[in-house]
Amino acid sequence: MTPAERTARRLLALDKARDRQANKANADISQPVRALIWNQIDRITRVMRRERRKLAATSARGAKDMQHKARIALDWLDPSDDDDALMVSLCRDVLAMKGDQNET
């Protein structure tokens, strides 16, 4: 498993954990408990940002790594924003590429 794939899996798991915490915060609970849950969500978000920065510093070894990076970038980009439109298009092109047949 490549570093990009490991990071993509970690980010997916963190995103699911953050969603579970957000669902807890939307329940009928007291304000102090809700504040604690939002603090947990904030910590998870900081870890996700750190993972994304680490992935950005890691060079892609092959087409699969580029696809993992593109998939993560698409999760964070807004396709309706004009500034992000070119990046979204580039990420979709990378995801549509076929990898080298000799890669593992």
N, C-alpha and C positions, 0 to 999 in steps of 0.2 A: 504494500500500500504506500503510495507516494505521500509526501508531506501535504500537498494540496488536497488530496483526497481525505486524509485524516482531518485536516482543518475544516473541510466542507462538512464532514460528518459531525464534528464537534459543534460547528455553528448551527447545524440543523437540530441537534439535540438541545442546545441552549435556547434556540428559538421556541421549541416545543415547551421547555420548562418555563420560559417567560410567559408564554400563552396560558399555561396552567395557572401560574401565579396571578395573571390578570383576571382570569375567570374567578379565582378566589376573591380578589379585591372587589369584584362586581357583586358579590353575594351580600346578603343583608347581615353585615357585621358592624361592630363598633368602630368608631373613628380611630382610636389608638391601634387596633389590630390592622385596620386598613393601611395606616401609615407604615407599620412594620412590613406589610406585604409589598408596598410600593418601594420601600428601601431595598427589599430583596430583588425586585424587578430592576431597580437602578444598578445594583451590583452585577446582575446577569448581563445587563446591557453594556456595562464597562468591560466585562470579560469578552463579550462579543466584539467590541471595538478593538480590544487588544489582539484578539485572534485575527481580525481582518488586517490590522497593521502588520502583524507577523507574516501573514500570507502575502501581502503586497511586497514585502522585502524578500520573499523566497522566489528564486527564479524557476520558471517552468522547465521541466525536463523533456516534455513532449506534448503532443496534442491533447492527451487526456488531462494533463495539468492545466493547460490553457482553458479547456472546457470547464474544469472545476472552478477556476478563477472567474470565468465569464458567468457561470451560474450564480456564484456568490455576488458578483457585481450587479447582476440583474435583480437580485433580491433587494438591493439597496438603492437602485436608480428609479427615478420617476419617469415613465415613458411619455407622459403628457407634458413634461417640462421641456422647453425648447433647448435649454442648455445640455440636457442629458440625452437628447434624441440621437445624436451621433454615437455616443457610447452604447446606448441600448441597441442600436443597429449593429454596431461592431460586435457586441456580445452575442447577439443572435446569429450573426454570420459565423463566429467561432464555434458556437454550439451546433450549427448545421454542418460544419466541416467533418469529413471522414478522416479518422486517424490513420496513421501509417500501419499497414498490415503486419509489419514486423515488431510493432510495439507490444508490450505486455500490459 
